Amino acid sequence: MLSSVSTDDVVIEGRALTKLYRMGEVDVQALHGVDIALHESEFVVLLGASGSGKSTLLNILGGLDVPTTGTVIYRGNELQGSDEDALTEFRRNHVGFVFQFYNLIPSLTARENVALVTEIAPDPLSPDEALELVDLGPRSDHFPSQLSGGEQQRVAIARAIAKRPDVLMCDEPTGALDAQTGKVVLQVLEQINQELGTTTAIITHNAPIASMAHRVIALADGRIKTTTVNARRARARELSW
C-alpha cells in the first residue's frame, strides 16, 4: 500500500534522491540528494549538460527507475516500497512520457499507435481527439514512414496525452529535430499545458527553451545548482537557437 503524507498543490516530488550505478568495479553517483517538486499545471524546464543527472531524475520521478535512497511522492502517496504492479499502474494511469526518439510502431498508423494507450487507460481521450490536439487529424491514417520527424514526435505526444496524465515528462523532445520543427513540437507542448492544465517537465541541454518555463531548474554533477522563476515566459514561436 502507498502511505499518505501531506501536500498542497504538489503533484509529484522527490526528497533527498540519490542514484548510484555500479559500472564494473566503479560506483558512479548520478544524483546527490536532490529535492524537487512539480506543481499543478506548471511548465518546468530541467536544464543541464549531458551527464548532469537530468534524465535519471526524470526517470525516477516518472517511475521508470527507482532511487538508491530517497523518496518519491505522488499526490501525497509514497511510491517507495510499492511493488512493481503498483509502479506499473502509476506509470500507466498518471504519467505520460515523450522521448527524443519517437518509439512508434512502424506497422501501425498514427491512430493505431495512439490507441495502444487509450485501450488500457481508465479515462482516455479518443485517438482522434488526441491527434486533433496536436493538429494531426488529417494524418491519422498515415504510417510513421509517411510522416516527417516532427509529425512523428507529435504522434508520440498525442499518445502520451491520450490517457489524460497528471504529469507529462519529456526527455529532449526536440533533440532529433531541426530548430523550426522543434519549435512546432514545443508549441504543441505549450498548448497541452495551457489547455489541459497538464503539469509538464521538459529536460533539455538547449538553453533557449528555458525561457518558456514557469521555473527553470539547472542541474550539474547530479545536483540542483539553481532554480529560477521566469518573470515573463516566452512563447515557443519566439524562440531561436
C-alpha positions in Angstrom: 0.0 0.0 0.0 1.1 3.6 -0.5 1.5 5.7 2.6 0.0 9.2 2.9 1.9 12.4 3.7 0.6 16.0 3.4 0.9 18.1 0.3 -0.6 21.3 -1.2 -0.6 21.8 -4.9 2.3 19.5 -5.4 1.6 16.8 -8.0 4.9 14.9 -7.6 8.0 15.4 -5.6 11.3 13.8 -4.8 13.0 14.1 -1.5 16.8 13.6 -0.9 17.0 11.5 -4.1 20.3 9.7 -4.8 21.1 7.3 -7.5 24.2 5.1 -7.6 25.1 3.0 -10.6 27.7 0.1 -10.5 29.9 0.3 -13.6 32.2 -2.7 -13.4 34.2 -2.1 -10.3 33.4 1.6 -10.2 30.5 3.3 -8.5 29.0 6.3 -10.4 26.7 8.6 -8.5 24.2 10.2 -10.9 22.2 12.1 -8.2 23.3 13.6 -4.9 20.4 14.2 -2.5 18.1 16.1 -4.9 14.9 17.7 -3.6 12.4 18.7 -6.3 8.6 19.3 -6.6 6.4 19.7 -9.6 3.2 21.7 -9.1 -0.3 21.7 -10.6 -0.3 22.9 -14.3 3.3 24.0 -14.0 5.7 24.1 -17.0 9.2 23.3 -15.8 12.4 23.0 -17.7 15.2 20.9 -16.3 18.4 22.3 -17.9 21.8 20.8 -17.9 24.6 19.3 -19.9 24.8 15.6 -20.8 25.7 13.6 -17.7 24.2 16.2 -15.3 21.6 13.8 -14.0 18.5 15.2 -15.5 17.4 12.1 -17.3 18.0 10.0 -14.3 15.9 12.4 -12.2 13.0 12.4 -14.7 13.0 8.6 -14.9 12.9 8.3 -11.1 10.0 10.8 -10.8 8.1 9.0 -13.6 8.5 5.6 -12.0 10.7 4.2 -14.8 13.6 3.9 -12.3 13.9 3.8 -8.5 16.3 5.9 -6.4 19.1 4.3 -4.4 17.9 6.4 -1.4 15.3 9.0 -1.0 11.5 9.2 -1.6 9.2 9.9 -4.5 5.7 11.1 -3.5 2.8 11.4 -5.9 -0.2 13.3 -4.6 0.7 12.5 -1.0 1.5 8.8 -1.6 5.0 7.5 -1.2 6.0 5.3 -4.2 9.0 3.7 -2.4 8.1 0.3 -1.2 5.4 -0.2 -3.8 5.5 -3.4 -5.7 6.1 -3.5 -9.5 2.4 -3.8 -10.2 1.7 -0.6 -8.3 4.5 1.2 -10.1 3.2 0.0 -13.4 -0.3 1.3 -12.5 1.2 4.6 -11.5 3.0 5.0 -14.9 0.1 3.8 -16.9 -2.6 6.0 -15.3 -0.8 9.1 -14.2 2.4 9.8 -16.3 2.9 10.5 -20.0 6.4 10.1 -21.5 7.8 11.8 -24.6 11.4 10.9 -25.6 13.9 12.2 -28.1 13.2 9.2 -30.4 9.6 8.6 -31.1 9.2 4.9 -30.4 6.3 4.5 -32.7 5.4 1.0 -34.1 6.1 1.2 -37.8 3.4 -1.2 -38.9 0.7 0.8 -37.1 -1.0 4.0 -38.3 -0.8 7.2 -36.2 -4.3 6.4 -34.9 -3.4 2.9 -34.0 -0.2 4.0 -32.2 -2.2 6.3 -30.0 -4.9 3.6 -29.5 -2.3 1.4 -27.8 -2.5 3.7 -24.8 -6.2 4.5 -25.0 -7.1 0.8 -24.8 -5.5 0.4 -21.4 -6.2 3.9 -19.8 -9.2 4.3 -17.4 -10.5 7.6 -18.8 -8.7 8.3 -22.1 -9.3 10.8 -24.9 -10.1 9.0 -28.1 -7.2 8.6 -30.5 -8.8 11.0 -32.9 -9.3 13.6 -30.1 -5.6 13.3 -29.1 -4.4 13.6 -32.7 -6.6 16.7 -33.2 -5.0 18.3 -30.2 -1.6 18.0 -31.9 -3.0 19.1 -35.2 -2.6 15.8 -36.9 -6.2 14.8 -37.5 -5.8 14.6 -41.3 -2.7 12.4 -40.9 -4.3 9.8 -38.6 -4.3 7.0 -41.1 -0.7 7.5 -42.1 2.1 5.2 -41.0 5.3 6.6 -39.3 7.3 6.2 -42.5 4.8 8.5 -44.2 5.3 11.2 -41.6 8.1 13.8 -41.0 10.2 13.7 -37.9 8.2 16.5 -36.3 4.9 14.8 -37.2 6.1 11.5 -35.6 7.0 13.4 -32.5 3.6 14.9 -32.4 2.1 11.4 -32.7 4.2 10.5 -29.7 2.9 13.5 -27.8 -0.7 12.5 -28.7 0.0 9.0 -27.4 1.4 10.4 -24.2 -1.5 12.8 -23.5 -4.3 10.5 -24.7 -4.5 8.9 -21.2 -5.0 12.3 -19.6 -1.9 12.1 -17.5 -1.4 14.4 -14.5 2.3 14.8 -15.5 3.9 14.9 -18.9 7.6 14.1 -18.8 9.6 15.0 -21.9 13.2 13.9 -22.3 14.9 16.0 -25.0 11.7 16.1 -27.2 13.3 18.3 -29.8 16.8 16.7 -29.7 16.3 14.9 -33.0 14.7 17.8 -34.8 15.8 20.9 -36.6 15.1 24.2 -35.0 12.0 25.1 -36.9 10.4 21.7 -36.4 11.5 21.7 -32.8 9.6 24.9 -32.3 6.4 23.4 -33.7 6.7 20.5 -31.2 7.3 22.9 -28.4 4.2 24.9 -29.4 2.2 21.6 -29.1 3.6 21.0 -25.6 2.8 24.6 -24.7 -0.7 24.2 -25.9 -1.2 21.0 -23.9 0.0 22.6 -20.8 -2.3 25.6 -21.2 -5.5 23.9 -22.5 -5.4 20.7 -20.5 -3.5 22.0 -17.4 -1.1 19.1 -17.6 2.0 19.5 -15.4 4.8 19.4 -17.9 8.5 18.8 -17.3 11.0 19.1 -20.2 14.6 18.1 -19.9 17.0 19.7 -22.3 20.5 20.9 -22.8 19.1 23.7 -25.1 19.2 26.9 -23.0 16.8 29.0 -25.1 13.9 26.5 -24.3 14.2 27.5 -20.7 12.6 30.9 -21.4 9.3 29.1 -22.0 9.1 27.7 -18.4 7.4 28.9 -15.2 10.5 27.6 -13.5 14.0 26.6 -14.7 15.9 24.0 -12.7 19.5 23.8 -13.6 21.4 20.6 -12.8 25.1 19.9 -12.8 27.0 16.8 -11.5 23.8 15.3 -10.1 22.8 18.3 -8.1 20.4 21.2 -8.5 22.5 24.2 -8.9 19.9 26.9 -9.4 16.1 27.4 -9.6 14.9 30.4 -11.5 11.3 31.7 -11.9 10.7 33.5 -15.2 9.1 36.8 -14.7 7.9 36.7 -18.3 7.5 33.4 -20.2 8.4 33.4 -23.9 6.1 31.7 -26.4 7.5 28.8 -28.3 7.2 30.6 -31.5 9.5 33.4 -30.2 12.4 31.0 -29.5 15.5 30.8 -31.7 18.6 28.7 -31.4 
